[in-house]
């Protein structure tokens, strides 16, 4: 057994030569990762680089084939997340694991061995309040989860980990669903925790945030460690190059173009959610040719229902949708597609592709009935094969061949596949729902360039994204949605980040620009 050296004694976490294999791939290839007590350590890498696998090993979800883990200098073997929690390792996942109908207290103590036969809610409440005060995690212990904002729910997840004694906290994409103000509050909490001796491991795709919060960064590429560096010795551009193996363009050039004719007009739109409750309450806006209109907002404020209503996937209770001046309020999805509308859906796996179908089959899904794809009732497979090869080359989709199953693609390549299908029909309107969510910097750069190119060609684009940086960078105009209502609208070149953050939290601001 290896023994930690004196130099390594400050390491709260030490993972040595970790190897984790899955069928056909080595996810972690002899990875050595060190995180010190009292530091915020960022973990970066492209999709498929092995970050999540490595953290799943550390949190007890996976058992490595090779390698050792040391916590505070002592070798440990985890067979389950319970073992990891007992050793002081807690993880806050990107998608929270809370029960909405239970209170904060009930969620925090859920699954604990103690107390065995009698709940002591008063003791739990006192401990939760003490943790809240100690780390600046303001929360009402008696509130139900469904009553809390996304940022407050994240605090509950952190309190859950601290309540169980976590000294090492792993956060997976923790700012993905937060407003700028909530992100700043989270960063204050993380700094406070680090100052009190906790080790924070921060997984993120947002390099600006990594530069702002991290003390050190470890970069993974293709399952191997590229480097571990102090944050003050590296630039954002260098980190991105380490991640993808080439220079990355962050500020994509967006030429000034005068908006053209009106492509989409939405008037007083009212839509219900899956529970039959109002999701959109009188939404109105316009999208023109050569224009990207961004919709900013925290997840769950009506964005999904908006995209579905515009694409004919959700019934409209009241209001009107016009495409090129034509009333399409009650039109079917097929009718909307025929009008030249492309849709990049929120879930690329469930809605955007069929995993067990080949790349070529996925690429012709929208137009396989029409010539030249079809000759009468039959598909012209020779044409389809050439069509698929051309799109795969044009959109730089990395795959063994056109017969590869879509489910075998990485997240970035699957998103490129969806873009290839949707944009190959030269659409007049593109509804882009979270087009770069979960993608690494290289894939994000590629997708954003494609959207800018479509804008130049004359498409009108409705960009719905929870990434405020993306909305501000790509959009010509920005709408902010909160609880199904538009809080305000502003030209992107005059947008104030703090003001947009306030609107995302429900504060209405007078429009700076009128459609």
C-alpha positions in Angstrom: 0.0 0.0 0.0 1.2 3.5 -0.9 1.8 5.9 1.9 1.2 9.7 1.5 4.3 11.8 1.8 4.6 14.7 4.2 4.3 17.0 1.2 0.9 15.5 0.3 -0.5 15.7 3.9 -2.5 18.8 3.1 -4.4 16.9 0.4 -8.0 16.3 1.5 -8.5 14.1 -1.6 -5.9 12.1 -3.4 -6.9 9.8 -6.3 -3.9 7.9 -7.7 -3.8 6.2 -11.1 -7.5 5.8 -11.4 -8.7 3.5 -14.3 -12.3 3.2 -15.1 -13.4 1.3 -18.2 -16.8 0.9 -19.9 -17.4 -1.4 -23.0 -15.3 0.0 -25.8 -13.9 3.0 -23.9 -11.4 3.9 -21.2 -13.2 6.8 -19.4 -10.4 7.4 -16.9 -6.9 6.4 -18.0 -4.5 6.4 -15.0 -5.9 9.7 -13.6 -4.2 11.3 -10.6 -6.1 14.1 -9.0 -5.3 16.0 -5.8 -7.4 18.5 -4.0 -6.3 20.3 -0.9 -8.1 21.3 2.3 -9.6 24.8 2.1 -9.4 25.1 -1.7 -11.9 25.4 -4.5 -10.6 23.1 -7.2 -12.2 23.3 -10.6 -12.4 20.2 -12.9 -12.6 21.0 -16.6 -12.8 19.0 -19.8 -14.7 18.4 -22.9 -17.9 16.2 -23.0 -16.6 12.7 -22.6 -13.3 13.7 -21.1 -14.0 11.7 -18.0 -14.9 14.4 -15.4 -18.2 12.9 -14.3 -16.8 9.4 -14.3 -13.9 10.5 -12.0 -16.3 12.3 -9.6 -18.7 9.3 -9.6 -15.7 7.2 -8.5 -15.0 9.6 -5.7 -18.6 9.8 -4.6 -18.9 6.0 -4.5 -21.2 5.5 -7.5 -18.5 3.6 -9.5 -15.7 1.3 -8.4 -12.5 1.8 -10.4 -10.7 -1.2 -12.0 -7.3 0.2 -10.9 -6.0 2.9 -8.6 -6.4 4.1 -5.0 -8.3 6.8 -3.2 -7.0 8.6 -0.1 -9.1 10.9 2.1 -7.0 13.0 4.5 -4.1 10.6 4.0 -5.9 7.4 4.7 -6.7 4.9 2.0 -10.4 4.2 1.4 -12.5 1.8 -0.7 -16.0 2.9 -1.6 -18.6 0.4 -2.5 -21.5 2.8 -2.5 -22.3 6.6 -2.0 -23.1 5.7 1.6 -19.4 4.8 2.1 -18.3 8.0 0.5 -20.7 10.1 2.7 -19.3 8.3 5.8 -15.8 9.3 4.7 -16.9 13.0 4.4 -17.5 13.2 0.6 -20.8 14.7 -0.6 -22.0 15.5 -4.1 -24.6 18.0 -5.3 -25.8 16.9 -8.7 -26.9 19.2 -11.5 -30.4 17.9 -11.3 -31.5 18.1 -7.6 -32.6 15.0 -5.8 -35.3 16.5 -3.6 -38.9 15.5 -2.9 -41.1 18.6 -3.7 -44.0 17.6 -1.4 -41.7 17.4 1.7 -40.3 20.2 3.8 -36.7 21.2 3.9 -36.2 19.4 7.2 -37.8 16.2 5.9 -35.6 16.3 2.8 -32.5 16.8 4.8 -33.0 13.9 7.2 -34.5 11.6 4.5 -32.6 8.3 4.3 -30.6 8.8 7.5 -30.0 5.9 9.9 -30.5 8.2 12.9 -32.9 8.6 14.5 -34.1 5.0 14.0 -37.5 4.9 15.6 -38.5 8.5 16.5 -38.1 11.6 14.4 -36.6 14.6 16.3 -37.6 17.5 14.0 -36.6 20.1 16.6 -33.0 18.8 16.8 -32.9 18.6 13.0 -34.3 22.2 12.7 -31.7 23.5 15.2 -28.9 21.9 13.3 -30.1 23.1 9.9 -30.5 26.7 11.3 -27.0 26.5 12.7 -25.5 25.3 9.3 -27.5 28.1 7.5 -26.1 30.8 9.7 -22.5 29.3 9.7 -22.3 29.2 5.9 -24.7 32.0 4.9 -27.3 29.5 3.4 -30.5 31.3 4.1 -33.4 28.8 4.1 -36.7 28.3 6.0 -36.4 24.7 7.5 -40.2 24.4 7.4 -40.8 25.5 3.8 -41.9 22.9 1.3 -39.5 22.3 -1.6 -42.1 23.3 -4.2 -42.3 26.7 -2.6 -38.6 27.4 -3.0 -36.7 29.0 -5.9 -34.1 27.0 -7.8 -31.3 28.8 -5.9 -32.9 28.0 -2.5 -33.3 24.3 -3.6 -29.6 24.2 -4.3 -28.9 25.5 -0.8 -31.0 22.6 0.6 -28.8 20.2 -1.3 -25.7 21.8 0.1 -27.2 21.7 3.6 -28.1 18.0 3.1 -24.4 17.3 2.4 -23.1 19.4 5.3 -25.7 17.8 7.7 -24.2 14.4 6.8 -20.7 15.7 7.7 -19.3 16.4 4.2 -15.9 18.0 4.4 -15.4 17.4 0.6 -18.2 18.8 -1.5 -18.5 18.0 -5.3 -20.7 20.4 -7.3 -21.7 19.4 -10.8 -22.5 22.4 -13.1 -23.9 24.2 -10.0 -24.7 27.5 -11.8 -26.5 26.1 -14.8 -30.0 27.1 -13.5 -29.2 30.2 -11.4 -29.6 33.9 -12.0 -26.5 36.0 -11.8 -27.4 37.2 -8.3 -28.0 33.6 -7.1 -24.6 32.6 -8.7 -22.9 35.3 -6.7 -24.6 34.2 -3.5 -23.5 30.6 -4.2 -19.9 31.8 -4.7 -20.0 33.6 -1.4 -21.1 30.4 0.3 -18.4 28.3 -1.4 -15.7 30.8 -0.4 -17.0 30.7 3.2 -16.9 26.9 3.2 -13.3 26.9 1.8 -12.2 29.4 4.4 -13.6 27.0 7.1 -11.5 24.2 5.8 -13.9 22.4 3.4 -12.6 21.2 0.0 -14.8 22.2 -2.9 -14.6 20.4 -6.3 -16.3 22.5 -8.9 -17.3 21.0 -12.3 -18.3 23.6 -14.8 -18.3 24.5 -18.5 -18.3 28.2 -17.8 -14.7 29.3 -17.9 -15.4 32.9 -16.7 -16.9 31.4 -13.5 -13.9 29.0 -13.1 -11.5 32.0 -13.4 -13.6 33.9 -10.8 -14.0 31.1 -8.1 -11.3 28.5 -8.4 -7.9 28.4 -6.6 -6.6 25.6 -8.9 -7.8 23.8 -12.0 -7.3 20.2 -13.3 -8.0 19.7 -17.0 -8.9 16.3 -18.4 -8.8 15.4 -22.1 -9.8 12.0 -23.5 -9.7 10.4 -20.1 -6.2 11.7 -19.1 -5.0 14.6 -17.0 -3.5 17.3 -19.2 -2.4 19.5 -16.3 -3.2 20.9 -12.9 -2.5 24.7 -12.6 -2.9 27.6 -10.2 -5.7 29.9 -11.5 -3.5 33.0 -11.3 -0.9 31.3 -13.6 -3.4 30.7 -16.5 -5.8 32.5 -18.8 -9.3 31.5 -19.9 -8.0 31.1 -23.5 -5.2 28.8 -22.3 -7.6 26.7 -20.3 -9.9 26.3 -23.3 -6.9 25.3 -25.5 -5.9 22.7 -22.9 -9.4 21.3 -22.9 -9.8 20.8 -26.6 -6.3 20.7 -27.9 -6.6 23.9 -30.1 -7.3 27.6 -29.8 -10.9 28.5 -29.2 -12.7 31.6 -30.3 -14.8 33.0 -27.4 -16.1 36.2 -28.9 -17.8 35.1 -32.2 -18.0 38.0 -34.7 -21.6 39.0 -35.3 -21.8 41.4 -38.2 -24.3 44.3 -37.9 -27.3 43.5 -40.1 -30.6 45.4 -40.4 -33.5 43.2 -39.5 -35.7 42.2 -42.4 -39.3 41.3 -42.7 -41.4 40.0 -39.9 -41.0 36.2 -39.6 -42.9 35.4 -36.4 -45.5 37.4 -34.4 -46.8 36.1 -31.1 -49.8 38.0 -29.6 -51.2 37.6 -26.1 -50.2 33.9 -25.9 -51.8 31.8 -23.1 -50.7 28.2 -22.6 -51.2 25.6 -19.8 -48.4 23.3 -18.5 -48.7 19.6 -18.0 -50.6 20.1 -14.7 -53.2 22.2 -16.3 -51.9 25.4 -14.7 -51.0 28.6 -16.6 -47.5 28.4 -18.0 -47.7 31.5 -20.4 -49.8 34.5 -19.4 -50.2 36.9 -22.3 -46.8 36.6 -24.0 -46.3 38.9 -27.0 -43.2 39.5 -29.2 -41.9 39.6 -32.8 -38.9 37.9 -34.5 -37.7 39.3 -37.8 -35.4 38.0 -40.6 -31.7 38.5 -39.9 -32.4 38.7 -36.2 -31.7 36.6 -33.1 -34.2 37.3 -30.3 -33.0 35.8 -27.0 -35.3 34.7 -24.2 -33.5 34.8 -20.8 -34.9 33.2 -17.7 -34.4 30.6 -15.0 -35.6 27.1 -15.9 -39.3 26.4 -15.4 -40.7 29.8 -16.1 -42.6 28.9 -19.3 -39.7 28.5 -21.8 -40.5 24.9 -22.6 -44.2 25.5 -23.1 -43.4 28.5 -25.3 -41.2 26.5 -27.7 -43.7 23.6 -27.7 -46.6 26.0 -28.5 -44.7 27.6 -31.4 -43.9 24.2 -32.9 -47.5 22.9 -32.6 -46.7 20.5 -29.8 -48.9 22.1 -27.2 -52.4 23.5 -27.4 -53.0 27.2 -27.2 -55.7 28.5 -24.9 -55.7 32.0 -26.1 -53.8 34.3 -28.3 -52.4 34.1 -31.8 -49.3 32.9 -33.7 -48.5 34.3 -37.1 -45.8 33.0 -39.5 -45.0 35.4 -42.4 -48.4 37.0 -41.6 -50.3 33.7 -41.9 -52.3 32.6 -38.9 -50.8 29.3 -37.6 -52.4 29.4 -34.1 -54.0 26.0 -34.4 -51.7 24.5 -37.0 -50.2 21.0 -36.7 -46.4 20.4 -36.3 -46.4 19.1 -39.9 -48.0 22.3 -41.2 -45.5 24.4 -39.2 -42.5 22.4 -40.6 -43.9 23.0 -44.2 -43.7 26.7 -43.4 -40.0 26.4 -43.0 -39.6 26.3 -39.2 -36.7 24.4 -37.6 -36.7 23.3 -34.0 -33.7 22.5 -31.9 -35.4 20.8 -28.9 -34.5 21.0 -25.2 -33.7 17.3 -24.8 -31.5 16.1 -27.6 -31.9 12.5 -26.6 -35.6 12.2 -26.0 -37.0 14.8 -28.4 -34.2 15.5 -30.9 -33.1 12.1 -32.0 -34.0 8.4 -32.1 -31.1 6.6 -30.4 -31.5 3.3 -32.0 -31.7 4.7 -35.5 -28.7 5.4 -37.7 -27.3 8.8 -38.4 -28.7 8.8 -41.9 -32.1 7.8 -40.7 -32.1 10.6 -38.1 -31.0 13.1 -40.7 -34.0 12.5 -43.0 -36.7 12.4 -40.3 -38.3 15.6 -41.3 -38.4 15.2 -45.1 -38.2 11.5 -45.9 -41.6 11.6 -47.6 -40.6 14.3 -50.1 -38.5 14.2 -53.2 -35.6 13.9 -53.7 -35.5 11.7 -50.5 -38.5 9.7 -51.8 -39.6 8.4 -55.1 -43.3 7.9 -54.7 -43.9 5.8 -51.6 -40.2 4.6 -51.5 -37.2 6.1 -49.9 -34.2 6.6 -52.3 -31.5 5.2 -50.1 -28.7 6.0 -52.5 -29.6 9.7 -52.4 -30.0 9.4 -48.6 -26.5 8.0 -48.1 -24.9 10.8 -50.1 -27.0 13.4 -48.4 -26.0 12.0 -45.0 -22.3 11.9 -45.8 -22.3 15.5 -47.1 -24.0 16.7 -43.9 -21.7 14.8 -41.6 -18.7 16.3 -43.4 -20.2 19.8 -43.5 -21.1 19.9 -39.8 -18.0 18.0 -38.7 -19.9 15.2 -36.9 -17.3 12.8 -35.6 -18.7 9.3 -36.0 -17.5 5.9 -37.5 -20.0 6.2 -40.3 -23.5 7.0 -41.4 -24.9 3.7 -40.1 -23.7 4.5 -36.6 -26.5 4.6 -34.0 -27.3 8.1 -32.8 -27.1 6.9 -29.1 -23.4 6.2 -29.5 -22.6 9.9 -30.3 -21.2 12.3 -27.7 -23.4 15.2 -26.6 -21.6 17.6 -28.8 -21.8 15.4 -31.9 -25.5 14.5 -31.3 -26.3 18.3 -31.1 -24.4 18.8 -34.4 -26.5 16.0 -35.9 -29.7 17.7 -34.9 -28.4 21.0 -36.2 -27.5 19.4 -39.5 -31.0 18.0 -39.9 -32.8 21.2 -38.9 -30.6 23.6 -40.8 -30.2 21.6 -44.0 -33.8 22.6 -45.0 -32.8 26.3 -45.1 -35.4 27.4 -42.5 -36.9 30.8 -42.3 -37.5 30.5 -38.5 -35.3 28.6 -36.0 -36.6 27.9 -32.5 -33.3 27.0 -30.6 -34.0 25.7 -27.1 -30.8 25.5 -25.0 -28.7 24.8 -28.1 -25.3 24.5 -26.2 -26.5 23.2 -22.8 -24.0 20.7 -21.4 -21.6 21.1 -24.3 -17.9 21.8 -24.0 -16.2 25.0 -25.3 -15.3 23.4 -28.6 -18.8 22.1 -29.4 -20.3 25.4 -28.1 -18.2 27.4 -30.4 -19.3 25.3 -33.4 -23.0 25.6 -32.6 -22.9 29.3 -32.0 -21.1 29.9 -35.3 -23.9 27.9 -37.1 -26.6 30.1 -35.5 -24.8 33.3 -36.5 -24.4 31.9 -40.1 -28.1 31.2 -40.3 -28.8 34.8 -39.1 -26.6 36.1 -41.9 -28.4 34.0 -44.5 -31.7 35.5 -43.5 -33.3 33.3 -40.8 -35.1 34.7 -37.8 -34.0 32.9 -34.7 -35.7 32.6 -31.3 -32.9 31.6 -28.9 -34.2 30.2 -25.6 -31.3 29.7 -23.2 -30.5 29.7 -19.5 -26.9 30.7 -20.2 -27.1 34.5 -19.8 -23.7 35.0 -21.4 -24.9 33.1 -24.5 -28.1 35.2 -24.7 -26.1 38.4 -24.4 -23.5 37.5 -26.9 -25.7 36.0 -29.6 -28.9 38.1 -29.4 -29.9 41.3 -31.2 -32.8 41.8 -28.7 -33.4 40.2 -25.3 -36.7 39.3 -23.7 -36.8 38.2 -20.1 -39.4 35.7 -18.9 -40.6 35.0 -15.4 -43.5 32.9 -14.4 -44.9 32.9 -17.9 -44.8 36.7 -18.4 -42.3 38.9 -20.2 -40.7 41.2 -17.6 -39.0 43.4 -20.1 -37.2 43.7 -23.4 -33.9 45.4 -24.3 -31.5 45.6 -27.2 -28.5 43.3 -26.6 -25.9 46.0 -27.2 -27.5 48.1 -24.3 -28.3 45.2 -22.0 -27.3 45.5 -18.3 -26.5 42.1 -16.8 -27.6 43.2 -13.3 -30.9 44.5 -14.6 -31.5 41.3 -16.6 -30.8 39.3 -13.4 -33.4 41.3 -11.5 -36.0 40.6 -14.3 -35.1 36.9 -14.1 -36.0 37.1 -10.4 -39.4 38.7 -11.2 -38.8 42.4 -11.2 -40.6 44.1 -14.1 -38.6 46.7 -16.0 -40.0 49.2 -18.5 -39.1 48.2 -22.1 -36.1 50.0 -23.5 -37.2 48.9 -27.0 -40.6 48.3 -28.5 -41.2 45.8 -31.3 
